[in-house]
Amino acid sequence: MSERVIPLVDQRHPSLPLPTVSAEQDLSDLPLDGLRRPLTDLRISVTDRCNFRCSYCMPKEVFDKDYAYLPHSHLLSFEEITRIASVFVGRGVRKIRLTGGEPLLRKNIEILIEQLAALRTPDGQPLDLTLTTNGSLLARKAQSLKDAGLQRVTVSLDGLDDAIFRKMNDVDFPVADVLEGIAAAQAAGLGPIKVNMVVKRGTNEHEILPMARHFRGTGIVLRFIEYMDVGATNGWCMDEVLPSADVVRLLQTELPLVQLDPSAPGETAERWGYANAQGEYDPALGEVGVISSVTQAFCGDCNRARLSTEGRLYLCLFASQGYDLRQLLRDTAQSDAALAATVDAIWRGRTDQYSVLRSLRGPDTASGPGRRVEMSYIGG
Ligand code: SAM
């Protein structure tokens, strides 16, 4: 079978030159980037394919039947992913999130999960291993994911109204099947489960309260995400962003909330707990989160790196170029120590703070040679 050649990613986004490192590089200190941020969180995209066509992420008009996805030989193999993940763990990473595309579409993903679950930090701890999914295959796979060693899942769900949800995923996928997937994940013990809802003004803001009512008191943490200007194909405009502050105000009209402390440094979500009749946080009612990627820059403590489906390392969700680590992984002369030295050098050179800069000068128009890569490729 012949492979299709994919011009999209390679030609539009040439990779950045890899730093030259010495074989004797001192690896005794974990790297801090140019803004003194550590590297603790790695997101790995395992496929650039998805079975949904959400207009804010993979619009049908662009990702149609002729769209050239990466051929299999371009994807990192499970062994390559596990090897580079282990190098990252040696350089400070404590949390790995598998994403995509739709990660559950990657064949035998459980094998990769087993391999990653076996990794240990230098002080012998298991990783925080999680996965973001649209939930469409979760009912079928929740137990095998748990058995393979996955700890928890985040499920994307943009509303409970079936008509709105079918329209947003644009493949007529029913909401009931995602809810069944969430229930299966809960039954399998893949918790604490988070549910991400992208809020688009004029499309699904009427779903905010029904979603909050539905998940309140279930142990599931619902998070509202501002519609972001990621990629270059979703036709983003500020008018369609509903600021998180408005979301919190709307929730408060019916469900009193109190603000909670961040659970970890670099946490992207602002946490709000449901209050009891005394106005105090009631853990039995749970919490919601808001992710203000557009209206409130949170670059200051961003500790995340992203590995694309074909092994490029991106230092920011809004980056246009990455570093080709696959080239190193497929070079038999490269030892793990050399890979670690390269990761260190790349991280130490990092100064990205796209959201801060955007809030100062406004969003890019996302066209031209510096256009940003798609979220489905870099991993959401
Ligand atoms: N297919 C998986 C899923 O649906 O969760 C994982 C990949 S998806 C790119 C990861 C997350 O990014 C989802 O929660 C999705 O809603 C979110 N996302 C995609 N495009 C976005 C955008 N333009 N603004 C905000 N969130 C977005």
Boltz pocket constraint, residues with backbone or C-beta under 6 A from the ligand:
constraints:
  - pocket:
      binder: B
      contacts: [[A, 50], [A, 56], [A, 57], [A, 99], [A, 100], [A, 101], [A, 102], [A, 103], [A, 132], [A, 133], [A, 134], [A, 135], [A, 154], [A, 155], [A, 156], [A, 196], [A, 198], [A, 225], [A, 226], [A, 227], [A, 228], [A, 229], [A, 230], [A, 234], [A, 375], [A, 376], [A, 379], [A, 380]]
      max_distance: 6.0
